[in-house]
């Protein structure tokens, strides 16, 4: 049995959780509303502001879905109360980002600027020319959009130029030594 799946989820006062007959979980909070389909092998019980998950049957598939389902629901609760944010850092001469309306404009040493429209439910901000903040209530969507931005120019291993996550460790390689043998 999953240790993660057994842990109860405490619901803040402003969060409301509903479960349909088709095991679709709806979580409403101050920042918005999220829906997620949970496996039919998992049952959800809400009692006194605490959400508990239980296995319907002790099968291999049920046990594998137990911890995942709890994590998905917990992320939904965190998303509608606090939200999620990913920070990207741009490094390199001439590399910069700016916000124009709902578009993020990146200058990444291409012949043209890269323009990216914000997806629904996701906001991007540029506090400085070398920082990008991606935020929203759905953790998966925030991570996907941040990965799409990073994919335009991943950090290269020699000088570290490119778009990287805030605490990403870039392993740098040594360049050519220039010594002839």
N, C-alpha and C positions, 0 to 999 in steps of 0.2 A: 504494500500500500504506500502511496506517495506521501512523503512528509510535507511537501508543499500543499498538496490537495487537502490535507486534514486541517490546515490552519484556517481559522475563521476570518472573515473580512468584516471589520467594523465599519458601519456606514455612518458618515457624518449626518447631521440633522437635516441639511438641505438636499440630500440625495434620496431619490426614489427609484426603487428597483421593481420591475415587473417581469414575469416569465409567462410566455404564451404556451399554448398546447403543443406547438411545434418546437419547443425548447429554444425560442428566440428570446434573448435577454435584452431588455430595454432599460437603460440607466439614464435618468434625468437629473441634472444638477444646475448650478448657477451659470456654468459656462456653455451648456448646451445639452444635446441628447445623442447617445450612441446606441447602436443595435448590433448584436452579434449572435450568430447561431452557434449553440453549444451542442455537443454530442448527445444523442438520445440516451446514452448509457449513464449520464450524470443527472442527478436530481439536485435542485436548489431549494433551500428553505430559508425564509427570512423571519427571524424572531427577535423582537426587542432591539432593533437596530444592528443586528449581527446577521450576516449572510454565511450560511454553512453549505458546503457541497458534500454530497454523498454518492457513493457508487450504487447503481441500480443492480448490477451483477458483477461478480468477481471474475471477469474474463480478462484475458491479456490485453485486448483492445481497450476495455474499460479502464484498466489500470494505467495504460499509456495516455489516455485522454484526461485523467483525473487532475494531475498537476497543471497541465496545459490550460484546462478550463478555468481553474482557480486563478491562474496568472492573467488570463484574458479578462476575466470579470474584474479582478483587482485593478488592472490597467485602465479599464473603463471608468471605474469609480475615481481613480486618481486623475484621469483626464478631465472629467466633468467638474472636478473641484479645483485642482491646481493647474492642469494643463502640462504639456511637455515642451521642452525647448532643446534644440541642438545648436551649438555654436561652431561655425566654420571660420578658419583663419586663412587668409590669402597671403602668400609670401612670394616675392619676386619683383624685379624692377619693372615698373609699368603695369603690374597686375593690380586691378582694383575692381570694386563693386559699387554700384549705386542703385537707388530705388527711384523709379519713375512711375508714379501712379501705382498700379497693381503689378507692374513688371519689374523684374530684377535684371539689371543690365551689368554684364560682366565683361571686363577687358582682360583677356587672358592670352595675349600675344598671337591671336588669330588676325586675319586680314579684316575682320569685321567684329563688331561687338556681339556678344551672345545675349539674346533677350529671352527671359523665361517668365511666363505668366504664372502667377500664384494659383495653385489648385484650390478648389472649393474647400473651405475649412482650414486652410493653411495660410499663415501670414509670414512674410519675410521682412526683416528690418536690417538696415545698415547703419549701426551707430558710428562707425568710422569707415574709411575707404577700404580697409583690409579685414573687416569683420562682417560676418553675416549671421543673423539669428533667425532660425526657422522655428516657428512655434505653432501649436494647435492642440486640439483635445484628443486626437487619435494618434497613439504612439507609432503605429505602423506607417501612417501617412506622413508624419513628421520625419521619420527615419528614411523613408523612400525618397521624399523630396530632397532631403539633405544629401543623400547618396547620388541623386541625379545631378545636383549642382557640382558635387565633388568630381563626378565622372567627366566633366568637361576638361579638367586639367588636374590629374592626380599628381601628388607630390613625386618628383623624380628623385632618384637615390644619390645624385652627385652633389647638388647644391640645395636640394629640398624645396625648390620652387614649385608652386602649384597651390591647390586648394586642399586643406587638410582639416580634420576635426580638431577641436580645441586641444585635447590632451593626447592626440595621436603621436606615437613615437615613430619617427622616420629613421630607419637604419641607413646611414650614409655609407657609400662605398668610397674607396680610395680611387682617385683618378689615375691616369697613366703617369708613370714615374718619369718617363722621358730619358731613361738611361739605355744606351745602346749596348748590346752584348757583342 
